[in-house]
Amino acid sequence: MGLFVANGTILTLPVPPVTALPRGEDSVAAVSVTELFTIGIGPSSSHTVGPMRAAKAFAVEMLDTGLIPVRVQAELFGSLSLTGRGHHSDRAVLLGLAGETPETIDPDAVEGLLARIGETRRITLDGRHAMDFDPEADLLFRPGFLPAHPNGMVFTAFLSDGSSVVRRFYSIGGGAIRMEGAELARTNRRLAYPFASGAELLERTGDTGLSIAQIVRANEAAWREDAETDAFLDRVRDAMVGAIDRGCTATGILPGGLKVQRRAQAIKQKLLDRGPRTDPSLVFEWVSLWALAVNEENAAGGRVVTAPTNGAAGVIPAVLRYYEAFVHGATRDGVRTLLLTAAAVGMLYKKRASISAAEMGCQGEVGVACSMAAAGLAAALGGTPAQVENAAEIGMEHNLGLTCDPIGGLVQIPCIERNTMGAIKAINAAYLALHGDGRHIVSLDQVIETMRQTGEDMKSQYKETSLGGLAVNVVEC
């Protein structure tokens, strides 16, 4: 049954049932690298990007099917309700209803768009249909969780004849959304070398003599030409570096009320004042700076790359920048290898577990990003497929159990610094794996399954609800 909410009471209505969102090998028929890396805005992929896409999808469906509402209402449940204000979920829903998308919206235009909606109490649904809209009455944070996922949304369109249409969406991690009752999208793509586990991936490399990056590249040919894939990877790289550069120049206080001071610009200046990068400590200080810069930019609502989430958006860019700045002989092809290999690992986490902090805790965000970055760097440095798989395993093994307990529901403390730790761990994991021959006791598949089990066992207060951990033990200033 579906949901209708009246006076705070949840009632059931005849909408196709969903008791749990599918997970595992059959939940994703074919995953592209473009699903692991998307360019959008902060501060959260699951709480900002996902709700914006869901609201946009709802608005498009209503108007494209001729259902012209006289009023719409949006309700946020679960983690979206508990930490949605800090994650800008309410703002994202307004922007999505107005027709904006994370990929195309101008971050500098957001405040003006929201101000007009608030001042006029009107919204132009998908930019096509102007109607009254009172954010205080029509955008509601509801108690409780919907059954299929911790990040739930209900959109209702009230029509002129007195009837209404209800749609329930879930933001399932990394900005991906799913509408309840809708058939899972199945691609008819025939992949050259399909794989659903780390063991299968290694088997493919062994059978073909191809690297992991080459396996992914061959699979991407099901969607587009090689040149287009390279162009996409180059855009991702440039967007990651752009986020670093913007984060390293911006100053001031991050929004949200915690009064967190941006530090990246001052740290960069201190590092530059120390001269050439000869002191060994400067290496990890620069890496930490690059991760910090990205996540400060994310916390400010700026443009970042979801990699594989916004909360973990600084890990892979920092490791990528490390490769370019500190590895002798680094090339653009090496960067592409890094990203393709990282994507292969991310695909396994999406297929076999989850990258949603509301399901897995922060091990599903920073932990997965660390695992992806470790594998990518090991590959760019010339590692064998077995060494790359080992690097990915090490990267996650030492993030198992990582909770998500953001203070004030903001993607700031401990999230920003946590990305610096994830980036350093990833580099360490890559070199540890390269010192071995690829043989190791714990496989990547085993560590992914352990992460999944750990996430399911983790209490909900430690999974992006701000009901436990640092979120309740630190008094907000």
C-alpha positions, 0 to 999 in steps of 0.5 A: 500500500502507498501513503497518504499523510493527513494531520500527521497520521500515515494512512495507506492508499492503493499504490503498488507495494515495495517492502525493500529495495532490491539489492545484489547482483540483480538490482543493477543490470549494467552500471556505467562509469557515468553513474559513479561520477556525476557533476552536481552541487553540494552538500549531499548526494543522497539528501540534496542531489537525490531529492532535487532529481526526485522533485524534478521527476515528479514535476515532469511526470505531472505536466507531461501526462497532462495532470496540471496540479492546483497545488503540490505538497512534498513530505520528507521522511526518515533521514531526510527529515532528521538531517534534511535541513542541514543537508539542504533537502528542503531547498533541493526539493524546491529547486527540483519542483521548479525544474532545476537539475543538479548537473545544470543549476548555477550554484550562484543562482540558488539563493535568488531562486529560493528567495523568489519562491519564499517571497512570492509564495509561488513556484513555476512547476518544472519552469512551465506551470506557475502556481501558489506554493507556501514552503511552510505549509507545502514542504513538510518534515515528517517523523518516522521512516518509510518502509523501503529505505531510510531516505523517503519522500512523498509528493502529492499533486492536488488536481482541480477536480478534487482528486490527487496523485501520490508518488513515493520516491527514495534517494538510495545513495550517490544521487540515485533515486527510485520511485516506488511501484515503478519497474526497475530500469533494465538496460538492454546493453550487452557488456563485453565483459560483465562482472558482478563480483571482485572474483569475476572481475579478476577472472575477466582480467585473467582470461583476457589479459586486460587490465581492470581499466581496460575491462571497464572501458570495453564495457563502456563501449555498450553506451558510447564510443571510446572518444566520448568516454575519454571526454567524459573522464576528462570532464570529471577530472577537470571538475574535480580539480576545479573544486579543489581550486575553488575550495583553495581560494574561498574564505569565510564561514560555512553556512548552517549555524556551526560557524565552521571557518573555511581553512583551505585557503590559509593552509594552502598559503602556509604550504606555499610559504614553506617553499618547494615540496621537499619535506616528506610531510608536505606530501600528506599535507597537500593531499589533506588540503586538497580533500579539505578544499573539495569538502569545504566547497561541497559544504558551501553548496558549490559544484563538486563531483559525486564520487561516489557520494558528495559526503565523500567527494574529496577523497578521489580528487585528492588522490588524483591530484596526488598522482598528478603532482607527486608521481613522476611520469603521470599522464592523462591516460594514467588519470583515466586509468585511475578513474576507470579502475575506481569506477569498477570498484564502485560498481561492486559496492553498488551491486553487492551492498550500498553507498548510502550512509543512511543504510551503511553509515560513513563506511558506505561513503568515505569507506567506499571512496577510499577503496575506490581511490586506493584501487585507482591509484594502484592501477595508475602506478602500474599495479597488477589486477590482483594488487589493485583488488588488494588495494581496494580491499585494504582501503575498506578493511580499515574503514569498517564500522565507520559511523555517520553522525554529522553534528547539526545534520550538516556535512561539515563535522566530522565529514570534511576532515574525514575526507582527508583521512580517507585520502591518506588511507587510500594512498597508503593502501595502494602502496601497501598492495604494490609492495605485495604480489597480490596474494592476500587473505581477505578478498574484496568480495569478503570485505564488501559483504562484511561492510554490508552486514556491518551496516545492517547491524549498525543502529539507526542513530549512527546512520545519518540521523544525527541521533547518536555519536558526535551529533549528540555528544558535542554541544552546538555553538 
